[in-house]
């Protein structure tokens, strides 16, 4: 669930193996648990929970898994208390990076994130040091199964989308950040195959790396952040060549 520049993130999502899909569910599951603890287990009376359930379904998470997380979070035996933490900093070559976390141990998470930045040629900054370079938008990813572009334009705009872009077997539909789930559900109802739907931070400018060492270190920074269970989302403005982005 990382906001990679250009199409890297989209392609990673489409090519996600079972392990990656499991990690996506773990991350959404944390968000659901927080929503249940804050507003209760009934989505009819908890708008945030209702949105997250829709997000989970948009990411093809089975209903049984969703129900299990809700019941666990609502039970007295669940002692997990997650807090939202956002870290900002610079990667190699001045690449702007935002890291969103949900953690039950702020000291552990802060130490891990700082370690990754230090180890891979970056530095952790203060709140607001890079977030001004990003704006929030909704992104719905569709599988291009021979989609008719004119029909997609009609369906997407009717669903509330702002724009769309076709790149081979992937379609990225853009919309207001709070409308990603609504747009994805409308498109799914029209017969489109939805790969994912979420709100993400999009950079206003991009940074290109030419140095081979910096390219390697930036890849390692992102990989380590994404593998950390406390990290929910990673956004950056690295304009990476596709061949450098593949795992």
N, C-alpha and C positions, 0 to 999 in steps of 0.2 A: 504494500500500500504506500508506495513512494512516488512523489511527484517528480518524475524524471522529465527533463526537457525533451522536446520533440516527441518522438513516438516510442521511445524505449520502454516507458512504463506500460503503455498500451500493449506492446508486443509481449512483455514479460507476463502481463495478466493473461493474455490469450494462451501463452505457452506454459502456464502454471501447472506444475505437477501436483500430485496429491499432498506432498509435504508443504508446498507453498499454500495450497488451498486450505490446509489445516491451520496454518499460521494466520491466514486472513480471518478464518472463523474465530480463532483465539482472540484476535484483536477486536473484532466486532462484538464478541461475547463479553469482553471487558466493558465496552461501552454500554451494552445492554444491562449488565450488572449494576453499573453506576446509576443508570436511569431508573431501574427498579427500586434501588435503595433510596433515591431522592423523591420519586413520585408514585411508587406503588407498582404492583404487578399487572394492573388492568390497563391495557393500551387505550381503552375507551375513555379513561380518565387521566391518561398520561401521554400527552402529545409527543414528548421526546421518545418514549418507548415505542409508540406506534411508528414513528419515523425510522427508528433503528430496526424494527422488525421488517419494515419494507426494504430497508437497505440490505439486511441479511438475505432476504428473498431475492433481491436484485443481484446479489453475488452468489446465487444458486446454493444457499445453505439450506439443508432440509428442515422442514417444520419441526420434526422431532428434536433436532439439535437446539433449535431456538427455544422450544418449550422447556427443555431440560435446563438451559441456562437461566431462564426466568424463574422457574421453580426453585432452583438452587439459591439464586440471589434473594428470593423472597423468604427463604427458610431461615430459622433462627441459628442454624448450624453454620451458616456462611459468615466467616469472620473477616473476609477480605474487604478492605476499605481503600479504594483507589482514589488517587488525587491526580488532577490534570496538571501537567508541567510542560512548558514550552521553552526550548533552548534555541538560541540563535548564535551563529558564528560564521567563520570563514574557513573554507577548505583550501587545498593547495591552489596557488595562483589567484587567490582572492575570490573564489567561487562562494556565493552567498548560500547558506544552508539554514533551514528551519527544521527543528526536530520536535514533534509533538508526542508526548508520552502520557500514559496512564500508569501510575505506580503505587504500590503499597509500601514503598521504602524510598523516600526522596533522596536520602544520602547515597544509597546504592546506585540509583539511576543517574544522579548528577555526577558521581564518580566515574561511572561507566562512560557516559557521554563525553565528559572532559578527557578521559583516557583516549577515546577513539580520535578526537580532534588532535590531541597532542601527538599521538603515535603516527598519524598519517598526514602530517604536514599542515595542519590547520590550527586554528585557535578559537576557543569558545569566547563569545562576546557577551555584551549586556543586552537586556531586553530592549527591542526596538532597533538594534544596530543594523539589521538587514530586512526586517519585515516591511519597511516602507517601500521596498523594491517589488513587493508582491501584491496581487489583488486576488480576492476570492471569487471562484466561479464554479458552476456545476458542470460535471462531465459525465456523459453517458456513453459507454463503449458498446458498439454493436458489432456482430459478426456480419461481414459482407457475403451474403449467400446469393449473389447475383441480384443485388438490390437495384431497382429502377430509381435513378437519381431524381427524376421529376416527382415521382410518387413519394420518395423519401423527403424531399423538400416540403411537399404539401403536408405530409404526416407529422414531420418534425416541428414545423412552425405551428401547426394546429395543436400540438401537444404542449407548446410553450417554449420551444427551443429558440435560441438566438441565431445559431449558425451550425454548420456541420462540415466535416472534412473527410473525404474518402481516401484511404491510403492502402491500396491492395485489398487484402481480405479483412481490413478493419475500418470501422467508421467511428469517428469521434463527433459526438453531438454536444454542443455547448449550450448552457442555459444559466439563468440566475442561480447562485449557490444554494438557495433553499428549495429549489424546484427540481433537483436532480432525480429524486425518488418519484415524484409525480410524473415527470417527463418519461422516465424509464418504464413506469407502469403503463402509461398511455401507449408507448411504442410497442411494449410487449403484447398488449391487447390487440395491436394491429398486425401481429404475427412476426415481429422482428425478434431476433435472438440477442438478448441483452447479456453482455459479458460482465459488466460492472456499472455501478452508478454511485457517484460520491461528489462531495464538495472538496475542492482542492485549491491550493495557493499557486497562482501562476505568475512567474516573473515578468516584469515589464522590460527588462533587458537581459541579455545572456552573456556569459563569459566563456571564451574559447581557450582551451589549453593546448599548447603545442609541444611542451616538454614531455618526453616519454616517462620520466620519473613521476612528474605531476599527474599524468594520465593514470599511471598505475596506482598511485597513492589515493587519488580521488575515487577510483573504483573500489579500493579496499575500505575507504572511509564509509562509503555508501553501503557496501556489503555488510560490514560489521554493525552499522546502525540498524539496518533492516533485520538482521538476525537477532537483535536484542528483543526479548519478550516484552520489555516495558515500552518499547517504541511503537507508537501507533502509525505515524506518518512521517515521511521525510520529504521535504521540498527543497529544490535548489535551482540555480540558474546556469548550470553547466550545459553549454551547447556542445555536447559530446558527439563525435562521429559514431555512427551506428555500430561499426565494427569494434569500437572500443567499449560499447555499452553491454555487449552480450556477456552473459555469465559463462 
